[in-house]
Amino acid sequence: MGVETHALVSAKWLANMVKRDLVGPRLRILDTSWYLPMMNRDGKKEFAQSHIPRASFFDIDECSDRTSKFDHMLPTGKFFADYVGNLGIGNDSHVVVYDASDYGAFSCTRVWWMFRFFGHPQVSVLNGGFRNWVREGHPVSGTYRRPEPARFTANINKPSWVKSFEDITDNIAKQQFQVVDVRPYARFRGKEPEPREGVQPGHIPGSKCMPFFRFVDDDGMMLSAEQLKKFFEKSQVDLNKPICGSCGSGVTACHMVLAAHLCGAPGASVYDGSWYEWFTKAPPEHVVSEAESKLSLPTFEHFSTSCSGSDQRRSELLFQRLIMAAQTRALVSGQWLANAVRNNLIGPKLRILDTSWYLPKTKRDPRAEFAQKHIPGSSFFDIDECSDKSSGLDHMLPTSSHFSQYVGELGIGNDTHVVVYDTSDFGSYSAPRVWWMFRLFGHSLVSVLDGGMKNWLADGHPVTSEYSKPESREFKAALNESWVKSYEDVLENIGTGQVQTVDARSAGRFRGTEPEPRDDTLPGHFPGAISMPFTSFMDASGKELETEGLSRLFREAGVDLEQPLWATCGSGVTACHVVLAAHLLGHPGVCVYDGSWSEWFKRASPEHIISEGEGKKV
């Protein structure tokens, strides 16, 4: 087979091939999933758990020039031939590539382009990717059988399909080809940080911006040829003239190559080193940026856009979807936040909240402490104020409208990345509660400052007593009610035992041997609960344990994270440490019993109060 193959195939077509058992030497399926480190996803691990039946995993980082300082640069022809041959691919194999990203396509277009570059046109992208495959109800598998190796011969018959730093530099003056950058508009313009440390945003002189996620629709399916042509035309890119794609490191640039191919212009090239190499090597005059000062870069990317008119709403929707997919880091470091503060990035797109809250017996006033000292640019989030004040229980969840109004008045919109911290001596105490509240109300763009104010001060970062109230913004909450459990839910679960429940209070309060901090409540726990004190999730410095340590904690406590899990504590605050820890281990759906022990002790019958101490009297 040396003929051209359809660049896109449908999930229905591939499902039919799988059903007819036609996957083999003549048809190979590759899961090519690759993610930026900030996405906290492991493509190979996810493949082991779930993939299209008979697929193999293609590792973009493994099949690369590992002698290069830049990420996943192209390998030699021999290396590529050996690598894909070991995946059972020969020169007569039709290869279908996909990835498991929430975009529909992210990294698979890179591998599609690689096969074509190495002389193998019999390659197709699964339209809509694994996302659409699952949505349509096609089968998945957790088993893998390594295919019989095949002989593959690479033939680089189009060396012009790859551009080097020197080619791009020469083109700035000669303008022999158009350069299309597919990173988000804000990174292209220099307004938002790059995901790699040491690399600042901006663009190559003369390049045009066509964000990769705009080549697909809201369902992750590739736009039609007519829609793609209109996008190229609107972006002032002439499909009748040579085009070179660029991005962060040569991956999503291939979306543009695929789009041009679908429009009848199959010869678009790729700048393999892309912006990562360009920023490293180029002189300052060849780095175009709207940034007023140099940005010291965080280690993860804010996806954002800056278009106008009818495109603005679509871009906002895409922005929200991409952020959800990208899984903003649940933790950020003090150095990351200090960089953002120093470079004046605090504003509508990045807000800091001091969420300190203390039990009355500690005799600490967090609002007064905030007025005296806080992280520059931060606002105060009052857990008691942003709550259901009609309840007889402490800081029960507010309504969606109350939460929306409250955080909107703190300058937070649906496109704002929120960083929360508290000033407790533990390193983190109440901040995970507010982190969880944002996620509960549909805002995943939220992070906890690892180690809190305790480590911020220990690391010598600045504090201030000055406060400037941010300008209010509109925030629209979307409550996920399934993440909140009631007294009735817990009572029913005692009978069924279907869900594990972890109690984050101290071991003494759990057992009933230490007093509760509320005068009207005695210690103990409800039947079936498992004790995991919230302090155990942090090290001695107050920072969150590494994933290995967190995994060990759950394992030793007898908690199976593959099964449903609820969390409880005294009043729903430190229970959220359990939620955060599970989230960091890839299990983001842990629920919280909002009333927790303060409600349970008031309402439960004595037989549902287990205590080594006094217990509850009738």
PADOFI-598836 format. One line per field, with one value per residue (C-alpha): y, z negated, x; residue in three letters. Coordinates in Angstrom, 3 decimals. Example, Ala and Ser with C-alpha at 12.3 -4.5 7.8 and 13.67 -1.06 7.14 Angstrom:
<pts>
c2	-4.500/-1.060
c3	-7.800/-7.140
c1	12.300/13.670
aa	ALA/SER
</pts>
This chain:
<pts>
c2	0.000/3.227/5.144/8.155/7.299/9.430/11.836/11.373/8.251/8.102/6.246/4.238/3.105/2.091/0.365/-1.708/-2.705/-3.714/-5.644/-7.537/-8.373/-6.586/-4.981/-6.629/-6.251/-4.319/-2.068/-0.803/1.559/3.824/5.731/8.707/10.568/13.123/15.948/18.989/18.353/20.897/18.711/16.079/13.255/10.169/9.010/5.622/4.891/5.876/3.619/0.683/1.297/2.028/2.152/1.189/-2.605/-3.844/-0.410/0.064/3.031/5.445/7.492/10.848/11.449/7.974/8.156/11.307/12.634/12.217/13.868/17.199/19.663/20.438/18.319/15.416/16.589/14.266/11.008/9.658/7.642/4.437/5.081/5.775/2.671/0.435/1.994/1.615/-1.761/-3.000/-1.876/-4.270/-1.600/-2.346/-0.289/-1.830/-1.028/1.482/3.355/5.073/7.482/9.001/10.525/10.648/14.401/16.313/18.427/15.564/15.857/17.175/15.076/12.606/15.057/15.157/11.398/11.574/14.126/12.064/9.037/11.181/12.846/9.443/8.446/6.639/8.267/5.387/7.121/8.601/10.559/9.233/12.173/13.248/10.974/8.749/11.345/10.823/7.064/6.751/9.179/7.035/3.956/2.000/-0.655/-0.030/-2.446/-2.632/-5.535/-5.318/-7.908/-6.794/-7.198/-9.234/-6.925/-5.927/-4.511/-0.785/1.298/5.063/7.290/11.021/12.155/15.591/17.105/20.532/19.535/20.315/23.792/24.651/27.700/28.847/28.437/30.577/33.210/33.429/33.665/36.771/38.780/36.782/35.964/32.827/31.073/32.016/31.063/30.057/29.822/27.674/28.587/30.521/34.200/35.416/33.379/34.536/38.166/37.784/38.340/34.909/32.678/29.721/26.263/25.782/27.433/29.853/30.428/33.647/34.221/36.121/35.247/35.157/38.364/38.156/35.052/34.666/33.163/30.354/28.638/24.862/24.383/26.457/23.802/21.620/22.220/22.161/18.363/17.945/17.049/18.554/21.432/20.871/21.859/24.907/26.038/25.490/27.498/30.389/30.215/30.384/33.257/35.162/34.633/36.043/32.808/31.963/28.229/28.657/29.726/27.799/27.539/26.478/25.596/26.426/26.024/25.421/22.357/21.072/19.050/21.090/22.825/19.671/20.595/23.335/20.885/18.511/21.361/22.597/19.016/18.709/21.958/20.526/21.981/18.934/20.394/22.511/22.172/22.247/24.209/21.276/23.263/25.792/28.507/26.567/26.619/30.044/31.828/30.015/30.974/34.129/37.638/40.001/41.843/38.580/38.003/40.032/40.528/42.971/42.326/45.519/43.711/40.313/37.600/35.185/32.089/29.829/26.132/25.790/27.357/29.551/28.856/32.102/33.997/37.617/37.791/39.934/39.894/36.614/34.688/35.939/33.843/30.723/31.299/31.765/28.445/26.767/28.372/26.875/23.426/23.493/24.562/21.732/19.334/20.723/20.146/23.215/22.112/21.547/22.799/25.698/26.497/29.638/30.363/30.117/32.562/34.880/35.056/35.984/38.680/40.103/40.335/42.059/39.178/39.460/40.719/39.488/36.326/35.486/36.134/35.204/34.510/34.341/31.811/31.598/30.338/29.155/27.520/30.020/28.384/29.314/32.992/34.010/36.586/35.799/38.965/41.130/39.148/39.679/43.435/43.336/40.988/39.083/38.063/41.099/41.323/38.942/39.372/37.821/34.988/34.589/30.995/31.963/34.870/32.813/30.212/29.361/31.645/30.338/27.003/26.204/24.550/26.231/27.451/25.127/25.625/28.754/28.753/29.048/32.640/33.588/32.030/33.689/37.112/36.692/35.649/38.031/40.905/39.629/40.229/36.597/35.587/32.218/32.693/33.564/31.264/31.352/30.533/29.926/29.827/30.207/31.338/28.317/26.786/23.500/24.928/24.293/24.131/25.862/26.531/23.090/23.835/26.897/25.006/22.369/24.987/26.503/23.082/22.187/25.314/24.399/26.313/23.939/26.761/26.819/25.859/25.604/27.344/24.432/25.087/28.184/31.424/29.421/28.426/31.703/33.480/30.788/31.220/34.979/36.079/39.522/40.400/43.598/45.261/47.228/46.203/47.423/45.983/44.445/45.470/43.217/40.660/38.357/34.759/32.060/29.042/25.566/23.402/19.718/18.456/14.885/15.973/16.974/14.402/14.923/13.406/11.188/9.979/8.968/7.329/5.247/4.276/2.892/0.321/-0.433/-0.025/0.832/3.823/4.276/7.289/8.897/11.128/13.803/14.786/13.835/10.213/11.170/12.965/10.077/7.519/9.660/10.149/13.845/16.611/18.264/22.009/22.742/22.742/21.038/18.147/15.047/13.122/9.808/8.647/7.051/3.334/2.276/5.490/5.324/7.685/9.662/12.864/15.800/16.575/13.229/14.473/17.058/16.792/18.498/21.746/21.911/20.965/18.248/14.813/13.489/11.097/8.037/9.137/9.930/6.563/4.829/6.681/5.567/2.047/1.674/3.047/0.400/2.926/1.811/4.897/2.922/2.763/5.612/7.720/10.360/12.618/14.087/16.021/18.423/20.843/20.144/22.115/19.712/16.912/18.688/17.657/14.116/15.376/17.220/14.245/11.885/14.449/14.591/10.817/11.034/10.529/13.868/12.770/12.428/13.808/15.763/15.339/19.054/18.931/16.450/15.515/18.697/17.757/14.029/14.233/16.495/14.323/10.727/8.188/6.904/3.587/5.529/7.273/5.089/6.329/5.062/7.951/9.113/8.788/10.183/9.748/9.198
c3	0.000/1.128/1.729/-0.160/-3.008/-4.356/-6.895/-9.165/-10.027/-12.129/-15.388/-13.729/-10.951/-13.419/-15.724/-12.751/-12.034/-15.673/-15.720/-12.555/-14.101/-11.297/-13.568/-12.746/-10.400/-7.854/-10.418/-13.549/-16.160/-18.237/-21.403/-21.106/-24.253/-25.557/-27.995/-29.347/-32.871/-34.326/-33.233/-35.840/-33.444/-32.553/-29.027/-29.378/-32.724/-31.381/-28.370/-30.687/-32.338/-29.303/-25.551/-22.244/-21.875/-20.140/-20.317/-21.197/-22.934/-21.010/-23.326/-21.730/-24.210/-23.696/-19.897/-19.686/-19.513/-23.138/-22.626/-22.072/-24.907/-23.395/-23.951/-21.623/-18.597/-15.581/-15.786/-12.965/-10.234/-11.538/-15.109/-13.922/-11.721/-14.581/-17.024/-14.908/-13.605/-17.205/-17.371/-14.540/-11.848/-8.385/-5.220/-4.194/-7.499/-7.706/-10.980/-12.936/-15.650/-18.492/-21.924/-25.100/-25.607/-26.304/-23.213/-20.855/-19.454/-21.062/-20.396/-17.765/-14.901/-15.702/-15.196/-12.057/-10.683/-11.787/-9.805/-6.728/-7.174/-7.302/-4.021/-5.248/-3.917/-5.061/-8.348/-9.692/-12.730/-14.621/-14.403/-17.910/-19.534/-22.532/-23.932/-21.072/-20.968/-24.561/-24.061/-21.186/-23.407/-21.609/-23.583/-25.589/-27.058/-29.874/-28.378/-25.981/-23.742/-22.142/-18.350/-16.357/-15.192/-11.530/-9.111/-8.473/-6.244/-6.731/-3.700/-4.274/-0.848/-1.998/-4.071/-3.436/-5.739/-8.727/-9.430/-11.639/-13.722/-10.887/-8.354/-10.446/-11.061/-7.335/-6.556/-8.720/-6.064/-2.947/-3.757/-1.627/-3.685/-6.157/-9.823/-11.714/-15.518/-17.066/-20.730/-22.466/-21.579/-24.981/-24.867/-21.277/-22.335/-25.466/-27.900/-29.558/-30.779/-28.955/-30.566/-30.576/-33.118/-31.581/-28.479/-28.142/-25.893/-22.617/-18.960/-15.920/-13.822/-11.018/-12.326/-12.455/-15.330/-14.754/-18.156/-17.746/-19.613/-17.028/-14.357/-16.206/-17.288/-20.836/-20.675/-19.666/-16.050/-13.229/-11.453/-7.904/-5.023/-4.324/-7.940/-7.993/-4.814/-6.344/-9.447/-7.324/-5.329/-8.446/-9.874/-6.630/-5.812/-2.100/-1.493/1.984/0.539/-1.607/-5.307/-8.360/-11.664/-15.080/-18.664/-22.022/-21.124/-17.759/-18.862/-18.296/-15.279/-13.461/-13.904/-11.360/-9.032/-9.218/-8.677/-5.613/-4.319/-4.650/-2.678/0.191/-0.824/-2.020/-2.009/-5.190/-7.201/-10.939/-12.883/-15.047/-17.857/-17.845/-20.496/-23.079/-20.810/-19.368/-22.712/-23.836/-20.761/-19.230/-19.874/-21.770/-18.601/-17.234/-20.247/-19.764/-22.947/-24.355/-27.880/-29.496/-31.476/-31.485/-32.889/-35.348/-34.373/-36.336/-35.604/-34.118/-31.356/-31.497/-28.402/-27.282/-24.213/-23.217/-20.236/-19.803/-18.445/-17.874/-18.303/-21.868/-23.286/-21.474/-22.691/-26.242/-26.040/-24.616/-27.324/-30.022/-28.384/-27.967/-31.538/-32.778/-30.632/-31.625/-35.292/-36.755/-39.315/-42.679/-44.316/-43.409/-45.072/-46.937/-44.284/-41.543/-43.306/-44.232/-40.548/-39.665/-42.368/-41.370/-37.731/-38.449/-37.173/-39.952/-38.430/-36.710/-35.436/-38.704/-42.196/-45.592/-48.567/-52.244/-53.438/-57.067/-59.547/-63.112/-65.794/-68.445/-71.150/-69.312/-69.938/-66.559/-64.373/-60.771/-59.336/-61.769/-60.945/-57.240/-57.792/-59.452/-57.061/-53.885/-50.530/-48.216/-45.955/-48.012/-49.291/-52.321/-51.908/-54.979/-55.243/-57.778/-55.659/-52.467/-53.954/-54.651/-57.615/-58.045/-59.201/-62.844/-61.871/-61.221/-57.686/-55.762/-51.998/-50.533/-47.554/-44.074/-43.793/-47.136/-46.188/-42.765/-44.236/-47.007/-44.823/-42.053/-44.523/-45.111/-41.427/-40.407/-37.103/-35.434/-33.681/-36.860/-38.248/-42.029/-44.492/-48.099/-51.273/-55.016/-57.842/-60.126/-61.871/-60.127/-56.719/-55.488/-57.461/-55.927/-52.405/-51.031/-52.056/-49.807/-47.060/-47.231/-47.300/-44.043/-42.399/-43.823/-42.233/-38.846/-38.930/-38.479/-37.882/-41.528/-43.394/-46.983/-47.911/-49.082/-52.634/-53.039/-54.645/-56.988/-54.136/-52.266/-55.218/-55.749/-52.136/-52.576/-50.220/-50.712/-52.754/-53.039/-55.078/-52.078/-50.457/-47.316/-46.728/-43.242/-40.711/-40.818/-38.071/-37.041/-38.232/-37.356/-39.659/-38.566/-41.655/-41.491/-44.112/-43.937/-45.715/-48.886/-51.311/-53.946/-57.328/-55.631/-53.082/-55.814/-57.902/-54.922/-54.167/-57.679/-56.738/-53.227/-53.725/-50.061/-50.498/-52.491/-54.818/-56.076/-59.176/-59.138/-62.820/-65.212/-66.313/-69.886/-68.842/-66.527/-69.305/-71.886/-74.179/-73.455/-73.739/-70.806/-70.365/-70.523/-74.038/-72.998/-71.213/-72.562/-70.634/-68.823/-65.322/-63.369/-62.502/-59.685/-59.571/-58.999/-60.799/-58.705/-60.580/-58.187/-59.578/-58.277/-54.689/-55.270/-56.152/-59.112/-57.147/-56.350/-52.677/-51.075/-50.975/-47.676/-45.859/-47.135/-50.725/-50.110/-48.446/-51.414/-53.842/-52.070/-51.628/-55.302/-56.348/-54.238/-51.869/-48.262/-46.051/-43.192/-45.193/-46.196/-49.098/-51.368/-53.810/-57.141/-60.030/-62.690/-60.498/-56.885/-56.775/-57.220/-55.484/-52.319/-52.988/-52.168/-48.957/-47.978/-48.689/-46.661/-43.853/-43.761/-43.318/-40.334/-42.121/-41.922/-42.895/-46.693/-48.396/-51.647/-54.443/-54.911/-58.416/-59.574/-63.255/-64.633/-62.875/-63.377/-67.146/-67.430/-65.302/-65.561/-68.019/-70.729/-68.943/-66.036/-68.254/-68.757/-71.513/-73.992/-76.194/-77.562/-74.382/-73.859/-76.394/-75.407
c1	0.000/1.600/-1.593/-2.867/-5.259/-8.098/-6.622/-9.653/-11.605/-14.753/-15.249/-18.017/-15.648/-12.939/-15.419/-16.557/-12.928/-12.466/-15.739/-14.753/-11.382/-9.514/-6.926/-3.615/-0.621/-2.708/-4.445/-2.788/-4.256/-2.009/-2.876/-0.493/-1.574/0.909/0.277/2.032/3.381/0.931/-1.970/-1.040/-1.927/0.094/-0.748/0.925/-0.728/-4.153/-3.557/-2.915/-6.268/-8.429/-7.845/-9.411/-9.221/-6.047/-4.391/-0.707/0.864/3.087/5.308/6.179/8.984/10.417/10.325/12.416/15.960/16.878/20.247/18.478/17.894/14.491/11.401/10.508/12.485/12.235/14.224/16.361/14.682/16.251/15.097/11.547/11.553/12.723/10.263/7.141/8.288/8.277/4.636/3.800/3.699/5.054/5.111/1.787/0.018/-2.805/-2.173/-4.964/-3.813/-5.791/-5.277/-7.334/-7.326/-10.511/-9.891/-10.735/-7.213/-4.064/-0.964/-2.229/-1.793/1.927/2.226/0.065/2.534/5.558/4.386/3.859/7.244/8.917/7.263/4.175/0.966/-1.269/-2.106/-5.341/-6.488/-9.508/-11.901/-12.940/-10.386/-10.983/-13.369/-15.811/-15.144/-16.345/-19.231/-20.555/-20.470/-17.761/-15.836/-12.678/-10.178/-7.664/-5.727/-2.806/-1.188/2.055/1.845/4.337/7.169/7.140/9.697/9.336/11.578/11.526/11.934/12.318/11.201/10.020/12.864/11.324/8.457/10.715/12.023/14.970/15.827/18.064/15.245/12.893/15.564/16.322/12.610/12.118/13.916/13.030/9.372/9.430/6.758/4.031/4.530/1.392/1.603/-1.137/-0.605/-3.425/-3.661/-2.474/0.742/1.298/0.867/3.003/0.154/0.076/2.930/4.434/4.224/8.013/10.281/12.731/10.617/8.666/5.641/5.599/5.957/8.221/8.194/5.649/3.892/0.094/-1.900/-4.407/-5.034/-5.043/-8.326/-10.171/-9.580/-12.112/-15.693/-17.038/-17.335/-13.693/-14.520/-12.486/-14.205/-15.404/-13.120/-15.272/-15.115/-11.354/-10.885/-12.823/-10.620/-7.455/-8.915/-9.954/-6.443/-4.974/-3.169/-3.043/-3.424/-1.952/1.391/3.917/3.011/5.011/3.391/4.814/3.593/5.269/7.335/6.127/3.083/-0.078/1.510/0.485/-3.187/-2.572/-0.806/-3.769/-6.242/-4.340/-4.195/-7.971/-8.285/-6.231/-2.860/-0.891/2.617/2.648/5.839/6.572/9.151/10.222/11.845/8.996/8.731/10.755/13.803/13.077/12.967/16.124/18.169/16.676/18.011/15.647/14.627/13.216/10.949/7.769/5.736/3.215/4.467/5.695/8.350/9.988/7.772/9.338/7.516/5.213/5.399/1.963/-0.070/-3.181/-5.219/-6.857/-7.959/-8.338/-10.637/-13.719/-17.232/-19.026/-15.766/-15.404/-18.245/-17.066/-13.534/-14.781/-16.619/-13.538/-11.450/-13.636/-13.565/-9.817/-9.250/-11.450/-9.463/-6.132/-6.831/-5.147/-2.649/-4.286/-1.080/1.187/4.484/5.441/8.045/5.430/3.156/6.017/6.970/3.405/3.298/6.672/5.662/2.341/0.225/-2.350/-5.580/-8.741/-7.010/-5.221/-6.601/-5.178/-7.436/-6.506/-9.088/-7.978/-10.572/-10.081/-12.126/-13.282/-11.176/-7.970/-8.816/-7.411/-9.113/-8.163/-9.681/-7.709/-4.555/-5.210/-5.442/-2.029/-0.230/-1.057/0.376/0.458/-2.585/-4.696/-8.248/-9.897/-12.407/-14.623/-15.846/-18.500/-19.715/-19.921/-22.238/-25.866/-26.441/-29.969/-28.534/-28.009/-24.708/-21.377/-20.526/-22.810/-22.588/-24.204/-26.532/-25.071/-26.303/-24.749/-21.414/-21.473/-22.149/-19.585/-16.658/-17.669/-17.238/-13.699/-12.911/-13.271/-14.849/-15.237/-11.881/-9.976/-7.316/-7.784/-4.988/-6.080/-4.011/-4.372/-2.121/-2.431/0.558/-0.200/0.728/-2.783/-6.001/-9.033/-7.685/-8.682/-12.292/-12.403/-10.521/-13.259/-16.034/-14.806/-14.663/-18.076/-19.544/-18.092/-14.788/-11.843/-9.371/-8.290/-5.113/-3.923/-0.671/1.466/2.619/0.460/1.583/3.817/6.130/5.636/7.240/9.869/10.980/11.342/8.586/7.024/3.942/1.948/-0.786/-2.050/-5.309/-7.020/-10.483/-10.587/-13.169/-16.221/-16.759/-19.564/-19.267/-21.765/-21.749/-22.833/-23.301/-22.364/-24.834/-23.521/-20.328/-22.239/-23.594/-26.258/-27.031/-29.594/-27.031/-24.594/-27.307/-28.409/-24.811/-24.377/-26.972/-25.746/-21.990/-21.623/-19.293/-16.105/-16.115/-12.922/-12.897/-10.176/-10.335/-7.547/-7.335/-8.284/-11.469/-12.319/-11.899/-13.652/-10.663/-10.056/-12.651/-14.376/-13.770/-17.517/-19.010/-22.252/-20.565/-18.829/-16.143/-16.509/-17.367/-20.162/-20.169/-17.882/-15.834/-12.073/-9.684/-7.194/-6.239/-5.864/-2.407/-1.132/-1.435/1.329/4.991/6.648/7.030/3.323/3.616/1.535/3.145/4.406/2.091/3.961/3.416/-0.239/-0.793/0.776/-1.516/-4.667/-3.346/-2.395/-5.772/-7.475/-9.048/-9.510/-9.412/-10.909/-14.139/-16.506/-15.273/-16.834/-15.018/-16.083/-14.520/-15.828/-17.763/-16.759/-13.493/-10.575/-12.522/-11.443/-7.831/-8.991/-10.581/-7.405/-5.141/-7.321/-7.450/-3.654/-3.662/-5.990/-9.317/-11.142/-14.672/-14.497/-17.629/-17.948/-20.485/-21.097/-22.605/-19.961/-19.593/-21.156/-24.427/-24.087/-23.715/-26.769/-29.055/-27.831/-29.213/-26.812/-26.215/-24.763/-22.191/-19.119/-16.810/-14.260/-15.312/-18.628/-20.662/-24.148/-26.915/-30.521
aa	MET/GLY/VAL/GLU/THR/HIS/ALA/LEU/VAL/SER/ALA/LYS/TRP/LEU/ALA/ASN/MET/VAL/LYS/ARG/ASP/LEU/VAL/GLY/PRO/ARG/LEU/ARG/ILE/LEU/ASP/THR/SER/TRP/TYR/LEU/PRO/MET/MET/ASN/ARG/ASP/GLY/LYS/LYS/GLU/PHE/ALA/GLN/SER/HIS/ILE/PRO/ARG/ALA/SER/PHE/PHE/ASP/ILE/ASP/GLU/CYS/SER/ASP/ARG/THR/SER/LYS/PHE/ASP/HIS/MET/LEU/PRO/THR/GLY/LYS/PHE/PHE/ALA/ASP/TYR/VAL/GLY/ASN/LEU/GLY/ILE/GLY/ASN/ASP/SER/HIS/VAL/VAL/VAL/TYR/ASP/ALA/SER/ASP/TYR/GLY/ALA/PHE/SER/CYS/THR/ARG/VAL/TRP/TRP/MET/PHE/ARG/PHE/PHE/GLY/HIS/PRO/GLN/VAL/SER/VAL/LEU/ASN/GLY/GLY/PHE/ARG/ASN/TRP/VAL/ARG/GLU/GLY/HIS/PRO/VAL/SER/GLY/THR/TYR/ARG/ARG/PRO/GLU/PRO/ALA/ARG/PHE/THR/ALA/ASN/ILE/ASN/LYS/PRO/SER/TRP/VAL/LYS/SER/PHE/GLU/ASP/ILE/THR/ASP/ASN/ILE/ALA/LYS/GLN/GLN/PHE/GLN/VAL/VAL/ASP/VAL/ARG/PRO/TYR/ALA/ARG/PHE/ARG/GLY/LYS/GLU/PRO/GLU/PRO/ARG/GLU/GLY/VAL/GLN/PRO/GLY/HIS/ILE/PRO/GLY/SER/LYS/CYS/MET/PRO/PHE/PHE/ARG/PHE/VAL/ASP/ASP/ASP/GLY/MET/MET/LEU/SER/ALA/GLU/GLN/LEU/LYS/LYS/PHE/PHE/GLU/LYS/SER/GLN/VAL/ASP/LEU/ASN/LYS/PRO/ILE/CYS/GLY/SER/CYS/GLY/SER/GLY/VAL/THR/ALA/CYS/HIS/MET/VAL/LEU/ALA/ALA/HIS/LEU/CYS/GLY/ALA/PRO/GLY/ALA/SER/VAL/TYR/ASP/GLY/SER/TRP/TYR/GLU/TRP/PHE/THR/LYS/ALA/PRO/PRO/GLU/HIS/VAL/VAL/SER/GLU/ALA/GLU/SER/LYS/LEU/SER/LEU/PRO/THR/PHE/GLU/HIS/PHE/SER/THR/SER/CYS/SER/GLY/SER/ASP/GLN/ARG/ARG/SER/GLU/LEU/LEU/PHE/GLN/ARG/LEU/ILE/MET/ALA/ALA/GLN/THR/ARG/ALA/LEU/VAL/SER/GLY/GLN/TRP/LEU/ALA/ASN/ALA/VAL/ARG/ASN/ASN/LEU/ILE/GLY/PRO/LYS/LEU/ARG/ILE/LEU/ASP/THR/SER/TRP/TYR/LEU/PRO/LYS/THR/LYS/ARG/ASP/PRO/ARG/ALA/GLU/PHE/ALA/GLN/LYS/HIS/ILE/PRO/GLY/SER/SER/PHE/PHE/ASP/ILE/ASP/GLU/CYS/SER/ASP/LYS/SER/SER/GLY/LEU/ASP/HIS/MET/LEU/PRO/THR/SER/SER/HIS/PHE/SER/GLN/TYR/VAL/GLY/GLU/LEU/GLY/ILE/GLY/ASN/ASP/THR/HIS/VAL/VAL/VAL/TYR/ASP/THR/SER/ASP/PHE/GLY/SER/TYR/SER/ALA/PRO/ARG/VAL/TRP/TRP/MET/PHE/ARG/LEU/PHE/GLY/HIS/SER/LEU/VAL/SER/VAL/LEU/ASP/GLY/GLY/MET/LYS/ASN/TRP/LEU/ALA/ASP/GLY/HIS/PRO/VAL/THR/SER/GLU/TYR/SER/LYS/PRO/GLU/SER/ARG/GLU/PHE/LYS/ALA/ALA/LEU/ASN/GLU/SER/TRP/VAL/LYS/SER/TYR/GLU/ASP/VAL/LEU/GLU/ASN/ILE/GLY/THR/GLY/GLN/VAL/GLN/THR/VAL/ASP/ALA/ARG/SER/ALA/GLY/ARG/PHE/ARG/GLY/THR/GLU/PRO/GLU/PRO/ARG/ASP/ASP/THR/LEU/PRO/GLY/HIS/PHE/PRO/GLY/ALA/ILE/SER/MET/PRO/PHE/THR/SER/PHE/MET/ASP/ALA/SER/GLY/LYS/GLU/LEU/GLU/THR/GLU/GLY/LEU/SER/ARG/LEU/PHE/ARG/GLU/ALA/GLY/VAL/ASP/LEU/GLU/GLN/PRO/LEU/TRP/ALA/THR/CYS/GLY/SER/GLY/VAL/THR/ALA/CYS/HIS/VAL/VAL/LEU/ALA/ALA/HIS/LEU/LEU/GLY/HIS/PRO/GLY/VAL/CYS/VAL/TYR/ASP/GLY/SER/TRP/SER/GLU/TRP/PHE/LYS/ARG/ALA/SER/PRO/GLU/HIS/ILE/ILE/SER/GLU/GLY/GLU/GLY/LYS/LYS/VAL
</pts>
